[in-house]
Amino acid sequence: MLHRPVVEQYRLNPQGDSFSGTLTLCYPSKTRCIAMGYISVKPLTPHQMKSLVRHIKAQGCQTLTYYREIGGIEHEKVINL
């Protein structure tokens, strides 16, 4: 775990009419990842989510948390990997 990042940038490639941009991934513990910077009215495509989950699992995490604003209300989404 010596080379494990604490914070990193992860680029999501666009998939048609979907979110395109960079997420900041924070690792506050060995088993948890928080994706920050997801500001979009469009959800991630299944392919984008699969790519993100694969990357986070490779870091040894078991939980992904991200926040999305819908209708002016922030929603927390927790995914157990």
C-alpha positions in Angstrom: 0.0 0.0 0.0 3.0 2.3 -0.1 2.2 3.5 -3.6 -1.5 3.9 -3.1 -2.8 7.4 -3.9 -4.7 9.5 -1.4 -6.2 11.8 -4.1 -6.1 11.3 -7.9 -7.8 12.6 -11.1 -9.7 10.1 -13.2 -10.9 11.0 -16.7 -14.2 9.7 -18.0 -14.5 9.5 -21.8 -17.8 10.7 -23.2 -20.3 8.0 -24.3 -22.7 9.7 -26.7 -24.8 12.3 -24.8 -23.4 11.6 -21.4 -21.1 13.1 -18.7 -17.7 14.0 -20.0 -15.0 15.2 -17.6 -12.6 14.5 -14.8 -13.5 13.2 -11.4 -11.4 13.7 -8.3 -11.2 10.4 -6.5 -10.4 10.6 -2.7 -9.4 7.7 -0.6 -10.1 8.6 3.0 -9.6 5.0 4.1 -8.2 1.7 2.6 -11.7 0.5 1.7 -13.6 3.7 0.7 -13.5 6.0 -2.3 -15.3 9.3 -2.7 -15.8 10.6 -6.2 -15.9 14.4 -6.2 -16.5 16.9 -9.1 -19.4 15.0 -10.6 -21.5 18.0 -11.6 -23.9 17.0 -14.4 -27.5 16.7 -15.1 -26.7 13.6 -17.1 -26.1 10.2 -15.4 -23.1 8.1 -16.1 -23.6 5.4 -18.8 -23.3 1.8 -17.7 -19.9 1.6 -19.6 -18.6 4.7 -17.8 -19.7 3.3 -14.4 -18.1 -0.1 -15.2 -14.8 1.6 -16.1 -14.9 3.7 -12.9 -15.8 0.7 -10.7 -13.0 -1.4 -12.3 -10.5 1.4 -11.6 -11.6 1.8 -8.0 -11.6 -1.9 -7.3 -8.0 -2.0 -8.6 -7.1 0.4 -5.8 -8.4 -2.1 -3.2 -11.6 -0.2 -2.3 -14.9 -1.9 -1.4 -17.2 1.2 -1.4 -17.7 4.1 -3.8 -19.6 7.2 -2.7 -20.6 10.0 -5.0 -23.0 12.9 -4.9 -25.4 14.2 -7.6 -27.6 17.2 -7.6 -31.1 16.6 -8.9 -33.7 19.4 -8.8 -31.6 21.5 -6.5 -31.3 18.7 -3.9 -28.0 16.8 -3.4 -28.3 13.0 -3.3 -25.7 10.7 -1.9 -25.2 7.4 -3.7 -23.2 4.6 -2.1 -22.2 1.6 -4.1 -20.8 -1.6 -2.5 -18.2 -3.0 -4.9 
